[in-house]
Amino acid sequence: MSSASEFGTVNFVVMALFVAATLAIGVFYGLRGQDAQGLLISRDMRVAPVALSIMATFLSAILIVGTPSEVFYFGLEWYVCAITFPLACIISAALFLPVFHRLGLTSVYEYLGLRYDSSLAKVIGTTAFMTQNLLYTGIALYAPSIVLSNVTGMPDWAAIVLVAFLGTSYTAFGGFRAVIWADVLQAGVMVAGVLAIIIQGCLNVGGFSEMLDVNRLHGRLTLFTWDFDPLQRHNFWNIFFGQLFMWTSLLGVNQPAVQRLLSLPTYRKAAMTSVFGGLMMFIMTTLAVLAGLAIFATYSSCDPLRAGVTSRRDELVPHFVADQLGHVPGLGGLFIACVLSGALSTISSSLNSLAAVTWEDFFRDSACIVGLSEAGRRWAVRAIALVYGIASMLMAFLAKNMGGVLQIAIGVYGGCTGPVLAIFILALFVPFSNPKGLTVGLLVGLALALSASFGASFGGAAPPAMLPTEVDGCGFNITIPESANVATSAAEKVVRNKFFSISYMLYSVLGFVGTFVIGIIVSLVTGGSNIEVNPEMLSPAMSCFAQKAKFRLPHSNGASNNAFEMEKK
């Protein structure tokens, strides 16, 4: 199924109904006359829709397209990341959320400005977030274009423009509430689409247990590899610690997550929502992994990539849908809606969050905005979201040249989230840290992590060795493309550049350590904090210290040998 004519009228109708429902949510909330602030955040949301929104926001089309392909070609090891979701939510709810909720922020980066009494600190955090989200949103836009072009015959560029238009339209017009309730709709469609793949894959081989048996026979069910090697693509330690750092940042100090949690009226409900969101992410990831196992069971004797049916790993899922679900009217449309759901939930959340931090941190109190009417402010916020939508679309075209969507998504997000987590840890847990330390540390951390990420993506690292696949059962004559050979030669296994060959799972750890260490050193060298630390700006874990002392570096010559002194109140 590779053309619009083969896609079928029923499938187009199903897809069109989903698109219409999504846009209707944006129109509904856009016509309710919200003020500019209402377009960015609400303070009276409920636990269930926000938890579903968190799941839909962070598990996008990248999960639906990339995870089954990862499991098919590399096995089950990646699933270790799922156990970090609830852990990251618990850490975030206990250590970060109490401070942010008490301050009643719209932009989480306002906290940095309040903590250090410095606009520079706020700008540092906001800039890092913008870089991270623009890169990731571009990848999230690119992922559904693979499916749309393969299943409907639509050109890649047209698919990217279509998804960007949809996400930008209802986000800019409907605002925060439209994004949340569209996420709820999209979460349901995502689950339905992935379940359809699992059920069909199990039926193809005779049942769920038979599906697992096929995967066990071909070595796909190895979950834990205990080697301790940072250059190894996947092992338990690399995945667990890399993903724990990344998801603690994404769910604890990242604008889309914090913005949602601050929409709950009380801290208790916000903490509950965070944990529920993590559990839903665990469940959805489990379904995506099962979809990969089901697809492998179907094609265990005829790998579409080696057979030349597909040209890249990320085409596996759309090929399965076209090949195995195309005979059922409407299922192809449901799957397209599923992928669009994953993409739109992430894109809309990113655009809304980017608009929120840009408005709060740069424009709200500026001279060019003060004189605007409320209607003018609403349109200014919408214009900001539109600009970011166009920028994300341009980033999607760059993402086409970077490899498998799951790996590049983790690489880019990991490269940015580690340094961002580090500057918040410095602010919340290191009383003597200062804006100079944050600035230099962030630059060093981003340089380390992103150079490793982009260096690997654009040719610095040896290609990953895929697990063996078969083509004996294809039932037709094939010529295996040289690029599709899964056997990795000795020459390919030679590490061409050890730095670029660091596991992509560890980019977040690399960025965190670089930022944290340099941040502390520069803060110490430049005299530490020159302001008394307000205990309310520190994590609850530091409250027992903050209540008894204020932290300030000594400014007299040789007055103290300690790294910092505690002056008793």
C-alpha positions as CSV (number, residue, x, y, z in Angstrom):
1,M,0.0,0.0,0.0
2,S,2.2,2.8,-1.3
3,S,-0.2,5.2,-3.1
4,A,-3.2,7.2,-2.3
5,S,-5.4,5.1,-4.5
6,E,-4.5,1.9,-2.5
7,F,-5.0,3.7,0.8
8,G,-8.8,3.6,0.2
9,T,-11.7,5.9,0.8
10,V,-12.7,4.4,4.2
11,N,-9.1,4.9,5.5
12,F,-9.2,8.5,4.3
13,V,-12.5,9.1,6.0
14,V,-11.2,7.7,9.3
15,M,-8.1,9.9,9.1
16,A,-10.2,12.9,8.2
17,L,-12.6,12.4,11.1
18,F,-9.6,12.3,13.5
19,V,-8.1,15.5,12.0
20,A,-11.6,17.2,12.2
21,A,-12.0,16.2,15.9
22,T,-8.6,17.5,16.8
23,L,-9.2,20.9,15.0
24,A,-12.6,21.1,16.6
25,I,-11.1,21.0,20.1
26,G,-8.9,23.9,19.1
27,V,-11.8,25.9,17.7
28,F,-14.0,25.2,20.7
29,Y,-11.4,26.6,23.2
30,G,-10.3,29.3,20.9
31,L,-13.8,30.7,20.7
32,R,-14.2,30.8,24.5
33,G,-12.5,34.2,24.8
34,Q,-9.5,33.2,26.9
35,D,-7.0,35.9,27.9
36,A,-3.4,35.7,26.9
37,Q,-2.4,34.0,30.2
38,G,-5.3,31.5,29.7
39,L,-3.7,30.4,26.4
40,L,-0.6,29.4,28.2
41,I,-1.7,27.7,31.5
42,S,-4.7,26.9,33.6
43,R,-4.8,26.4,37.4
44,D,-7.9,24.1,37.8
45,M,-7.2,21.0,35.7
46,R,-8.0,17.5,36.9
47,V,-5.7,14.6,37.5
48,A,-6.8,12.1,34.8
49,P,-6.6,14.4,31.7
50,V,-3.3,15.9,32.7
51,A,-1.7,12.5,33.4
52,L,-2.9,11.3,30.0
53,S,-1.5,14.5,28.5
54,I,1.9,13.9,30.0
55,M,1.9,10.4,28.6
56,A,0.8,11.6,25.1
57,T,3.3,14.5,25.2
58,F,6.4,12.5,25.9
59,L,5.6,9.3,24.0
60,S,5.1,10.6,20.5
61,A,5.1,9.1,17.0
62,I,8.8,8.4,17.7
63,L,7.7,5.7,20.1
64,I,5.2,4.3,17.7
65,V,7.5,4.2,14.7
66,G,10.9,3.8,16.5
67,T,10.3,1.3,19.3
68,P,9.0,-1.6,17.3
69,S,11.8,-1.2,14.8
70,E,14.3,-1.1,17.7
71,V,13.0,-4.3,19.2
72,F,12.8,-6.0,15.7
73,Y,16.5,-5.3,14.9
74,F,18.2,-5.0,18.3
75,G,16.0,-7.0,20.8
76,L,14.4,-6.2,24.1
77,E,17.2,-4.4,25.9
78,W,15.8,-1.0,25.2
79,Y,12.8,-1.8,27.4
80,V,14.9,-1.2,30.5
81,C,14.2,2.5,30.0
82,A,10.5,1.9,30.9
83,I,11.4,1.3,34.5
84,T,12.9,4.7,34.8
85,F,9.6,6.5,34.0
86,P,7.9,6.0,37.4
87,L,11.3,6.4,39.2
88,A,11.9,9.8,37.5
89,C,8.3,10.9,38.4
90,I,8.7,10.0,42.1
91,I,12.1,11.9,42.2
92,S,10.6,14.9,40.5
93,A,7.5,15.0,42.7
94,A,9.5,14.8,45.9
95,L,12.5,17.1,45.1
96,F,11.5,19.6,42.5
97,L,7.7,20.0,42.3
98,P,7.2,21.4,45.9
99,V,9.3,24.4,45.0
100,F,7.7,25.1,41.6
101,H,4.2,24.6,42.8
102,R,4.7,26.9,45.8
103,L,6.0,29.7,43.6
104,G,3.0,29.4,41.2
105,L,5.1,29.8,38.1
106,T,4.0,29.8,34.4
107,S,7.6,29.3,33.1
108,V,9.7,27.0,35.1
109,Y,12.7,29.1,34.1
110,E,11.3,32.0,36.1
111,Y,12.5,30.0,39.1
112,L,16.2,30.5,38.0
113,G,15.7,34.2,37.9
114,L,14.0,34.3,41.3
115,R,16.6,31.9,42.9
116,Y,19.6,34.0,41.8
117,D,17.9,37.4,41.6
118,S,19.3,37.5,38.1
119,S,17.7,37.8,34.6
120,L,20.8,36.2,33.2
121,A,20.1,32.9,35.0
122,K,16.5,32.9,33.6
123,V,17.7,33.6,30.1
124,I,20.2,30.7,30.4
125,G,17.6,28.2,31.3
126,T,15.1,29.4,28.7
127,T,17.7,29.4,25.9
128,A,18.7,25.8,26.7
129,F,15.0,24.7,26.7
130,M,14.4,26.4,23.4
131,T,17.3,24.6,21.8
132,Q,16.3,21.3,23.2
133,N,12.6,21.5,22.2
134,L,13.2,22.9,18.8
135,L,15.5,20.0,18.0
136,Y,13.2,17.4,19.4
137,T,10.0,18.9,17.9
138,G,11.7,18.7,14.5
139,I,12.3,15.0,15.0
140,A,8.8,14.5,16.2
141,L,7.5,16.1,13.0
142,Y,9.7,13.9,10.8
143,A,8.6,10.6,12.3
144,P,5.0,10.7,11.1
145,S,6.1,11.8,7.6
146,I,7.7,8.4,7.2
147,V,4.4,6.7,7.8
148,L,2.3,9.1,5.8
149,S,4.6,8.9,2.8
150,N,4.8,5.0,2.9
151,V,1.1,4.3,3.6
152,T,-0.7,7.1,1.6
153,G,1.9,7.9,-1.0
154,M,2.2,11.5,0.2
155,P,5.7,13.1,-0.4
156,D,7.8,13.5,2.7
157,W,7.8,17.3,2.5
158,A,4.0,17.5,2.2
159,A,3.6,15.2,5.2
160,I,5.9,17.4,7.3
161,V,4.0,20.5,6.2
162,L,0.6,18.9,6.9
163,V,1.5,17.8,10.5
164,A,3.1,21.1,11.3
165,F,0.0,23.0,10.1
166,L,-2.3,20.8,12.2
167,G,-0.3,21.0,15.4
168,T,0.4,24.8,15.0
169,S,-3.2,25.6,14.2
170,Y,-5.0,24.2,17.2
171,T,-2.2,25.1,19.6
172,A,-2.0,28.7,18.6
173,F,-5.8,29.2,18.4
174,G,-7.0,27.0,21.3
175,G,-4.2,27.4,23.8
176,F,-3.4,25.3,26.9
177,R,-6.8,23.7,27.5
178,A,-7.1,22.7,23.8
179,V,-3.7,21.0,24.0
180,I,-4.6,19.1,27.1
181,W,-8.0,17.8,25.8
182,A,-6.5,17.0,22.4
183,D,-3.8,15.0,24.1
184,V,-6.6,13.0,25.8
185,L,-8.2,12.2,22.5
186,Q,-4.8,11.4,20.9
187,A,-3.7,9.1,23.8
188,G,-6.8,7.0,23.2
189,V,-6.1,6.7,19.5
190,M,-2.5,5.9,20.1
191,V,-3.4,3.0,22.4
192,A,-6.0,1.7,19.8
193,G,-3.5,1.8,17.0
194,V,-0.8,0.0,18.8
195,L,-3.2,-2.7,20.1
196,A,-4.3,-3.3,16.5
197,I,-0.7,-4.1,15.6
198,I,-0.2,-6.4,18.6
199,I,-3.5,-8.3,17.9
200,Q,-2.8,-8.8,14.2
201,G,0.8,-9.9,14.9
202,C,-0.3,-12.5,17.4
203,L,-3.1,-13.8,15.1
204,N,-0.5,-14.3,12.3
205,V,1.5,-16.8,14.4
206,G,-1.4,-18.5,16.3
207,G,-1.5,-16.5,19.6
208,F,0.3,-14.5,22.2
209,S,2.5,-17.4,23.6
210,E,3.4,-18.5,20.1
211,M,4.5,-14.9,19.3
212,L,6.8,-14.9,22.4
213,D,8.2,-18.4,21.4
214,V,9.2,-17.1,18.0
215,N,11.0,-14.1,19.5
216,R,12.7,-16.3,22.1
217,L,13.9,-18.7,19.4
218,H,15.5,-15.8,17.5
219,G,17.1,-14.2,20.6
220,R,14.8,-11.1,20.9
221,L,13.9,-11.6,24.5
222,T,17.2,-10.9,26.2
223,L,16.4,-8.0,28.5
224,F,19.5,-7.5,30.7
225,T,23.1,-7.3,29.6
226,W,25.3,-6.6,32.6
227,D,28.5,-5.6,30.8
228,F,29.9,-2.3,32.2
229,D,31.1,-0.6,29.0
230,P,30.2,3.0,28.1
231,L,31.0,2.3,24.4
232,Q,28.5,-0.5,24.2
233,R,25.3,0.7,22.6
234,H,23.0,-1.0,25.0
235,N,23.6,-2.6,28.4
236,F,21.6,-2.3,31.7
237,W,23.9,0.3,33.2
238,N,24.0,2.6,30.1
239,I,20.3,2.4,29.6
240,F,19.2,2.7,33.2
241,F,21.4,5.6,34.3
242,G,21.2,7.4,30.9
243,Q,17.4,7.2,30.8
244,L,17.0,8.0,34.5
245,F,18.9,11.3,34.1
246,M,17.1,12.1,30.9
247,W,13.6,11.4,32.2
248,T,14.2,13.1,35.6
249,S,15.0,16.2,33.6
250,L,12.1,15.8,31.2
251,L,9.5,15.1,33.9
252,G,11.0,17.2,36.6
253,V,12.4,20.5,35.3
254,N,11.2,20.6,31.7
255,Q,8.5,23.2,30.7
256,P,5.9,20.9,29.1
257,A,5.8,18.6,32.2
258,V,6.0,21.3,34.8
259,Q,3.5,23.5,33.0
260,R,1.0,20.6,33.1
261,L,1.7,19.8,36.8
262,L,1.3,23.4,37.8
263,S,-2.2,23.4,36.2
264,L,-3.4,21.3,39.2
265,P,-4.8,23.3,42.1
266,T,-2.8,21.6,44.9
267,Y,0.6,20.1,45.3
268,R,-0.9,16.7,46.4
269,K,-2.9,16.5,43.1
270,A,0.1,17.6,41.1
271,A,2.3,14.9,42.7
272,M,-0.3,12.3,42.1
273,T,-0.6,13.3,38.5
274,S,3.1,13.0,38.0
275,V,3.2,9.5,39.3
276,F,0.1,8.4,37.3
277,G,1.7,10.0,34.2
278,G,4.8,7.9,34.7
279,L,2.8,4.7,35.1
280,M,0.9,5.4,31.9
281,M,4.1,6.0,30.1
282,F,5.3,2.6,31.4
283,I,2.1,0.9,30.1
284,M,2.3,2.7,26.7
285,T,6.0,1.8,26.2
286,T,5.2,-1.8,27.1
287,L,2.5,-1.9,24.3
288,A,5.0,-0.4,21.8
289,V,7.6,-3.1,22.7
290,L,4.9,-5.9,22.3
291,A,4.1,-4.4,18.9
292,G,7.7,-4.8,17.9
293,L,7.7,-8.4,19.1
294,A,4.5,-9.1,17.2
295,I,5.9,-7.6,14.0
296,F,9.1,-9.7,14.4
297,A,7.0,-12.9,14.8
298,T,5.3,-12.1,11.5
299,Y,8.5,-11.4,9.6
300,S,10.9,-13.7,11.4
301,S,11.7,-15.6,8.1
302,C,11.5,-12.5,5.8
303,D,13.1,-9.3,7.1
304,P,11.6,-6.5,4.9
305,L,14.9,-4.5,5.1
306,R,17.2,-7.3,3.9
307,A,14.6,-8.3,1.3
308,G,14.7,-4.8,-0.2
309,V,11.0,-4.2,0.5
310,T,11.9,-1.3,2.8
311,S,14.9,1.0,2.5
312,R,15.4,2.0,6.2
313,R,14.6,0.5,9.6
314,D,12.0,3.2,10.4
315,E,9.8,2.0,7.5
316,L,9.1,-1.3,9.3
317,V,5.9,-0.3,11.1
318,P,4.2,1.4,8.1
319,H,5.1,-1.6,6.0
320,F,3.5,-3.9,8.5
321,V,0.3,-1.8,8.5
322,A,0.1,-1.7,4.7
323,D,0.9,-5.4,4.4
324,Q,-1.0,-6.9,7.3
325,L,-3.8,-4.4,8.1
326,G,-4.6,-3.0,4.7
327,H,-7.3,-5.6,4.0
328,V,-9.4,-4.4,6.9
329,P,-11.3,-1.2,5.9
330,G,-10.5,1.7,8.3
331,L,-7.5,0.1,10.1
332,G,-5.0,1.9,7.9
333,G,-6.8,5.2,8.7
334,L,-6.8,4.3,12.4
335,F,-3.0,3.7,12.3
336,I,-2.4,7.0,10.5
337,A,-4.5,8.7,13.2
338,C,-2.5,6.8,15.8
339,V,0.8,8.2,14.4
340,L,-0.6,11.6,13.9
341,S,-1.8,11.5,17.5
342,G,1.7,10.7,18.8
343,A,3.1,13.5,16.7
344,L,0.5,16.2,17.4
345,S,0.5,15.6,21.1
346,T,4.3,16.2,21.3
347,I,4.3,19.1,18.8
348,S,1.4,21.0,20.3
349,S,2.8,20.6,23.8
350,S,6.2,21.8,22.7
351,L,4.8,24.8,20.8
352,N,2.6,25.8,23.7
353,S,5.5,25.5,26.2
354,L,7.8,27.4,23.9
355,A,5.2,30.2,23.6
356,A,4.8,30.2,27.3
357,V,8.4,30.6,28.2
358,T,9.0,33.1,25.4
359,W,6.0,35.2,26.5
360,E,6.8,35.0,30.3
361,D,10.5,35.4,30.1
362,F,10.9,37.9,27.2
363,F,7.8,39.7,26.1
364,R,5.1,40.0,28.8
365,D,6.5,43.1,30.5
366,S,8.4,44.5,27.6
367,A,7.6,48.0,26.3
368,C,6.2,46.8,23.0
369,I,3.6,44.7,24.9
370,V,2.5,46.9,27.8
371,G,0.3,49.1,25.6
372,L,-1.5,46.2,23.9
373,S,-5.1,45.4,24.6
374,E,-6.1,41.9,25.8
375,A,-7.0,40.9,22.3
376,G,-3.6,42.1,21.1
377,R,-1.9,40.1,23.7
378,R,-3.8,37.0,22.7
379,W,-2.7,37.4,19.1
380,A,0.9,38.1,20.1
381,V,0.9,34.7,22.0
382,R,-0.6,33.0,18.9
383,A,2.0,34.6,16.7
384,I,4.8,33.3,18.9
385,A,3.4,29.8,18.6
386,L,3.2,30.2,14.8
387,V,6.8,31.2,14.5
388,Y,7.9,28.2,16.5
389,G,5.8,26.0,14.3
390,I,7.6,27.2,11.2
391,A,11.0,26.8,12.9
392,S,10.1,23.2,14.0
393,M,9.1,22.4,10.4
394,L,12.5,23.5,9.2
395,M,14.2,21.3,11.8
396,A,12.2,18.3,10.6
397,F,13.9,18.5,7.2
398,L,17.3,18.4,9.0
399,A,16.2,15.3,10.9
400,K,15.8,13.3,7.7
401,N,19.6,13.0,7.5
402,M,20.3,11.8,11.0
403,G,19.4,8.1,11.1
404,G,16.8,6.1,13.1
405,V,14.3,8.3,14.7
406,L,14.4,6.6,18.2
407,Q,18.1,6.9,18.5
408,I,18.4,10.4,17.3
409,A,15.5,11.5,19.5
410,I,17.2,10.1,22.6
411,G,20.5,11.5,21.4
412,V,19.3,15.0,21.0
413,Y,17.0,15.0,24.0
414,G,19.7,13.3,26.1
415,G,22.3,15.9,24.9
416,C,20.2,18.8,26.1
417,T,18.4,17.3,29.2
418,G,21.5,16.4,31.1
419,P,22.9,20.0,31.2
420,V,19.4,21.4,31.9
421,L,18.9,19.0,34.8
422,A,22.4,20.0,36.2
423,I,21.6,23.8,36.3
424,F,18.4,23.1,38.3
425,I,20.3,20.7,40.6
426,L,22.9,23.4,41.2
427,A,20.1,25.9,42.0
428,L,18.1,23.6,44.2
429,F,20.9,21.8,46.0
430,V,24.1,23.9,45.9
431,P,23.5,27.1,47.8
432,F,26.8,28.8,46.8
433,S,26.2,28.3,43.0
434,N,25.9,31.5,41.0
435,P,24.8,32.6,37.5
436,K,28.4,32.6,36.2
437,G,28.8,29.0,37.2
438,L,25.4,28.1,35.6
439,T,26.4,29.8,32.3
440,V,29.8,28.3,31.9
441,G,28.7,24.9,33.1
442,L,25.8,24.8,30.7
443,L,27.9,25.8,27.7
444,V,30.5,23.1,28.5
445,G,27.8,20.4,29.2
446,L,25.9,21.2,26.0
447,A,29.1,21.3,23.9
448,L,30.2,17.9,25.3
449,A,26.8,16.1,24.9
450,L,25.7,17.6,21.6
451,S,29.1,17.2,19.9
452,A,28.9,13.5,20.9
453,S,25.3,13.2,19.6
454,F,25.8,15.0,16.3
455,G,29.2,13.6,15.8
456,A,27.8,10.1,16.0
457,S,24.8,10.9,13.8
458,F,26.9,12.4,11.0
459,G,29.5,9.7,10.7
460,G,31.8,9.7,13.7
461,A,30.7,6.3,15.1
462,A,30.6,2.8,13.7
463,P,27.1,1.6,12.8
464,P,25.4,-0.5,15.4
465,A,25.4,-4.2,14.8
466,M,21.9,-5.6,14.4
467,L,20.8,-9.0,15.5
468,P,20.6,-11.7,12.7
469,T,17.5,-11.8,10.6
470,E,16.3,-14.2,7.9
471,V,15.0,-13.9,4.3
472,D,14.6,-17.6,3.5
473,G,10.8,-17.4,3.9
474,C,10.1,-14.4,1.6
475,G,8.7,-16.6,-1.2
476,F,10.3,-14.5,-4.0
477,N,13.8,-14.0,-5.4
478,I,15.7,-11.2,-3.7
479,T,19.0,-9.4,-4.0
480,I,20.1,-8.3,-0.6
481,P,21.3,-4.7,-0.7
482,E,24.8,-4.2,0.7
483,S,23.6,-1.6,3.1
484,A,21.1,-4.1,4.6
485,N,23.6,-6.8,5.6
486,V,23.3,-7.2,9.3
487,A,26.5,-9.1,9.7
488,T,29.0,-6.6,11.1
489,S,32.6,-7.1,9.8
490,A,35.6,-6.8,11.9
491,A,36.5,-3.5,10.2
492,E,33.0,-2.1,11.1
493,K,33.5,-3.1,14.7
494,V,36.6,-1.1,15.0
495,V,35.9,2.1,17.0
496,R,36.6,4.9,14.6
497,N,36.4,7.6,17.3
498,K,35.9,6.6,21.0
499,F,34.3,9.8,22.0
500,F,31.7,9.6,19.2
501,S,31.2,5.9,20.0
502,I,29.9,6.6,23.5
503,S,26.5,5.0,23.9
504,Y,23.8,7.4,22.9
505,M,22.1,6.5,26.1
506,L,24.8,8.3,28.1
507,Y,24.7,11.7,26.4
508,S,22.5,12.9,29.3
509,V,25.0,11.7,31.9
510,L,27.9,13.3,30.0
511,G,26.1,16.6,29.7
512,F,25.0,16.5,33.4
513,V,28.5,15.8,34.8
514,G,30.1,18.4,32.6
515,T,27.7,21.1,33.6
516,F,27.6,20.2,37.3
517,V,31.3,19.9,37.8
518,I,32.2,23.0,35.8
519,G,29.3,24.9,37.4
520,I,30.6,24.2,40.9
521,I,34.2,25.1,40.0
522,V,33.3,28.4,38.3
523,S,31.0,29.3,41.2
524,L,33.8,28.7,43.7
525,V,36.4,30.6,41.6
526,T,34.1,33.6,41.1
527,G,33.2,34.0,44.8
528,G,30.0,32.0,45.1
529,S,26.6,33.5,45.7
530,N,26.5,37.1,46.8
531,I,22.9,36.9,48.0
532,E,21.4,35.3,51.0
533,V,19.6,32.1,49.9
534,N,15.9,32.1,50.5
535,P,15.1,28.6,52.0
536,E,11.9,28.5,49.9
537,M,14.1,28.4,46.8
538,L,15.9,25.2,47.8
539,S,14.6,21.7,47.5
540,P,12.8,20.2,50.5
541,A,15.8,17.9,50.9
542,M,17.9,21.0,51.8
543,S,15.4,22.6,54.1
544,C,16.9,21.2,57.3
545,F,20.2,23.0,56.4
546,A,18.6,26.1,55.0
547,Q,16.6,26.8,58.1
548,K,19.7,26.9,60.2
549,A,22.2,28.7,58.0
550,K,22.7,31.0,55.1
551,F,25.4,29.9,52.7
552,R,28.0,32.3,51.4
553,L,31.6,32.0,50.4
554,P,34.1,33.9,52.6
555,H,35.2,37.1,51.1
556,S,38.1,37.9,53.4
557,N,41.6,36.7,52.7
558,G,42.1,33.2,54.1
559,A,39.2,33.6,56.5
560,S,38.1,30.1,56.0
561,N,39.5,26.9,54.5
562,N,36.1,25.5,53.8
563,A,34.6,25.4,50.4
564,F,31.8,27.5,51.8
565,E,31.0,28.7,55.3
566,M,27.6,28.6,57.1
567,E,26.8,31.7,58.9
568,K,24.5,31.0,61.9
569,K,21.3,33.1,62.0
